[in-house]
Amino acid sequence: MDVAVVGGSVAGLQAALTLGRARRRVVLFDDGQARNRAASHVHNFLGAEDLSPSELLAVGRRQVSAYGVDVRDSRVDDVDVDGDEFVVGGERVRAVVLATGLWDELPDVPGVADGWGRSVVACPHCHGWEVRDQPLVQLGMRGSPERSVARALLLSRWSDDVTLCTDGDELMALQVDQLARAGVAVRTEHVKEVRTGSVLLGGAELAARRVFVVVRQHQQSDLAERLGCQVADGAVVTDEGGRTTMPGIYAVGTTTSPALLAIGAAGHASTVAVAVHGDLLELELSGGR
Ligand SMILES: Cc1cc2nc3c(=O)[nH]c(=O)nc-3n(C[C@H](O)[C@H](O)[C@H](O)COP(=O)(O)OP(=O)(O)OC[C@H]3O[C@@H](n4cnc5c(N)ncnc54)[C@H](O)[C@@H]3O)c2cc1C
């Protein structure tokens, strides 16, 4: 095998597609935890807007398989380094592409985890259009109101009925002023519960067609760190070709850039896969591995 791709959501499958079409022998491992798997659709993804996340990945799997990519439903817990090669899931390869993605830590409020991906979402660019002009609530992560203020201001472009619930955090005068100018209402009471269609505060129930939350993102896998790759601010550090600080190890998609939407993660993976192919070619021509 030439390349092992670890992670088979949009970024991993796109890397495998580009490498498979370049006639590289590719094995892809995935344990089925695509970050958006709870959502009904992959919005804002040209050509795939009517597909669910699992439908899009099924199409991707079918397409990469046609180029000989060996897709395996399994988790990779270790990558062994053997000279300038790697052993991944029992396969000896010359390069590894980490496409292991992120998971989202949600605000610790009853009902948020239950509604995640459906009545509770994070990104207005992904889920704002469907609820435009309707009552929306922005819920913060307790203790960091600046992020939820920024999110509420953003959300005000999709609806003029937006309420920011700070869940007990007080805001600065400047923030209150900005929110007022954007037409965003503010409630500072503790949030008791998020329900489908509403948010329960101390003494009131606010209508909420969708609740948007601020999340904290974490790497799904610590493989990069354990392989000695530099990780900074929750992202694997790479150059423009996806090369990590460890030779032969590459990283793609949200693993390297948490804010990427799905199509951005796939686009990045395609660019990196071209670099992987070029690097392997260079080694082959110089008589290396
Ligand atoms: C609720 C929700 C809804 C969203 N909706 C949209 C939307 O509508 N439009 C949009 O553009 N974006 C949306 N996003 C963002 C989108 O999910 C990401 O941009 C996209 O999933 C990033 O893809 P990725 O391939 O980088 O990583 P991920 O989707 O995180 O995939 C990583 C993959 O790697 C696998 N993996 C991890 N570690 C291992 C291991 N050790 N061994 C084997 N496999 C492993 C996981 O199982 C997973 O399949 C949404 C996000 C969330 C949370």
The ligand as an SDF file (V2000), in Angstrom:
LIG
                    3D

 53 58  0  0  0  0  0  0  0  0999 V2000
  -24.4480   19.0930   14.1000 C   0  0  0  0  0  0  0  0  0  0  0  0
  -23.5500   19.5510   12.9650 C   0  0  0  0  0  0  0  0  0  0  0  0
  -24.0940   19.8810   11.7470 C   0  0  0  0  0  0  0  0  0  0  0  0
  -23.2790   20.3250   10.7180 C   0  0  0  0  0  0  0  0  0  0  0  0
  -23.8580   20.6770    9.5310 N   0  0  0  0  0  0  0  0  0  0  0  0
  -23.0800   21.0890    8.5120 C   0  0  0  0  0  0  0  0  0  0  0  0
  -23.6760   21.4650    7.2720 C   0  0  0  0  0  0  0  0  0  0  0  0
  -24.9030   21.4240    7.1120 O   0  0  0  0  0  0  0  0  0  0  0  0
  -22.8490   21.9000    6.2860 N   0  0  0  0  0  0  0  0  0  0  0  0
  -21.4850   21.9810    6.4510 C   0  0  0  0  0  0  0  0  0  0  0  0
  -20.7860   22.3760    5.5260 O   0  0  0  0  0  0  0  0  0  0  0  0
  -20.9150   21.6280    7.6120 N   0  0  0  0  0  0  0  0  0  0  0  0
  -21.6690   21.1760    8.6440 C   0  0  0  0  0  0  0  0  0  0  0  0
  -21.0860   20.8330    9.8230 N   0  0  0  0  0  0  0  0  0  0  0  0
  -19.6200   20.8310    9.9000 C   0  0  0  0  0  0  0  0  0  0  0  0
  -19.1130   19.5050    9.2990 C   0  0  0  0  0  0  0  0  0  0  0  0
  -19.5840   18.4610   10.1110 O   0  0  0  0  0  0  0  0  0  0  0  0
  -17.5870   19.4600    9.2210 C   0  0  0  0  0  0  0  0  0  0  0  0
  -17.1160   20.5490    8.4450 O   0  0  0  0  0  0  0  0  0  0  0  0
  -17.1340   18.1670    8.5630 C   0  0  0  0  0  0  0  0  0  0  0  0
  -17.7350   17.0370    9.1660 O   0  0  0  0  0  0  0  0  0  0  0  0
  -15.6330   18.0370    8.6680 C   0  0  0  0  0  0  0  0  0  0  0  0
  -15.2500   16.8420    8.0810 O   0  0  0  0  0  0  0  0  0  0  0  0
  -13.8900   16.1140    8.4690 P   0  0  0  0  0  0  0  0  0  0  0  0
  -13.7410   15.0240    7.4740 O   0  0  0  0  0  0  0  0  0  0  0  0
  -12.7980   17.1240    8.6030 O   0  0  0  0  0  0  0  0  0  0  0  0
  -14.0880   15.5070    9.9400 O   0  0  0  0  0  0  0  0  0  0  0  0
  -15.2380   14.6870   10.6700 P   0  0  0  0  0  0  0  0  0  0  0  0
  -16.5560   14.8390   10.0290 O   0  0  0  0  0  0  0  0  0  0  0  0
  -15.1060   15.0310   12.1120 O   0  0  0  0  0  0  0  0  0  0  0  0
  -14.8060   13.1670   10.4630 O   0  0  0  0  0  0  0  0  0  0  0  0
  -13.7270   12.5370   11.0770 C   0  0  0  0  0  0  0  0  0  0  0  0
  -13.8660   11.0480   10.7840 C   0  0  0  0  0  0  0  0  0  0  0  0
  -12.7020   10.3800   11.2840 O   0  0  0  0  0  0  0  0  0  0  0  0
  -13.1090    9.2020   11.9730 C   0  0  0  0  0  0  0  0  0  0  0  0
  -12.0650    8.8970   12.9550 N   0  0  0  0  0  0  0  0  0  0  0  0
  -11.5790    9.6910   13.9450 C   0  0  0  0  0  0  0  0  0  0  0  0
  -10.5870    9.0830   14.6070 N   0  0  0  0  0  0  0  0  0  0  0  0
  -10.4460    7.8550   14.0170 C   0  0  0  0  0  0  0  0  0  0  0  0
   -9.5610    6.7500   14.2530 C   0  0  0  0  0  0  0  0  0  0  0  0
   -8.6290    6.7920   15.2050 N   0  0  0  0  0  0  0  0  0  0  0  0
   -9.6870    5.6450   13.4720 N   0  0  0  0  0  0  0  0  0  0  0  0
  -10.6300    5.5920   12.4850 C   0  0  0  0  0  0  0  0  0  0  0  0
  -11.4780    6.6190   12.2150 N   0  0  0  0  0  0  0  0  0  0  0  0
  -11.3780    7.7340   12.9710 C   0  0  0  0  0  0  0  0  0  0  0  0
  -14.4590    9.5460   12.5760 C   0  0  0  0  0  0  0  0  0  0  0  0
  -15.1980    8.3850   12.8500 O   0  0  0  0  0  0  0  0  0  0  0  0
  -15.0670   10.4130   11.4750 C   0  0  0  0  0  0  0  0  0  0  0  0
  -15.7780    9.6210   10.5400 O   0  0  0  0  0  0  0  0  0  0  0  0
  -21.8680   20.4150   10.8880 C   0  0  0  0  0  0  0  0  0  0  0  0
  -21.3050   20.0720   12.1270 C   0  0  0  0  0  0  0  0  0  0  0  0
  -22.1240   19.6480   13.1520 C   0  0  0  0  0  0  0  0  0  0  0  0
  -21.5040   19.2980   14.4740 C   0  0  0  0  0  0  0  0  0  0  0  0
  1  2  1  0
  2  3  1  0
  2 52  2  0
  3  4  2  0
  4  5  1  0
  4 50  1  0
  5  6  2  0
  6  7  1  0
  6 13  1  0
  7  8  2  0
  7  9  1  0
  9 10  1  0
 10 11  2  0
 10 12  1  0
 12 13  2  0
 13 14  1  0
 14 15  1  0
 14 50  1  0
 15 16  1  0
 16 17  1  0
 16 18  1  0
 18 19  1  0
 18 20  1  0
 20 21  1  0
 20 22  1  0
 22 23  1  0
 23 24  1  0
 24 25  2  0
 24 26  1  0
 24 27  1  0
 27 28  1  0
 28 29  2  0
 28 30  1  0
 28 31  1  0
 31 32  1  0
 32 33  1  0
 33 34  1  0
 33 48  1  0
 34 35  1  0
 35 36  1  0
 35 46  1  0
 36 37  1  0
 36 45  1  0
 37 38  2  0
 38 39  1  0
 39 40  1  0
 39 45  2  0
 40 41  1  0
 40 42  2  0
 42 43  1  0
 43 44  2  0
 44 45  1  0
 46 47  1  0
 46 48  1  0
 48 49  1  0
 50 51  2  0
 51 52  1  0
 52 53  1  0
M  END
$$$$
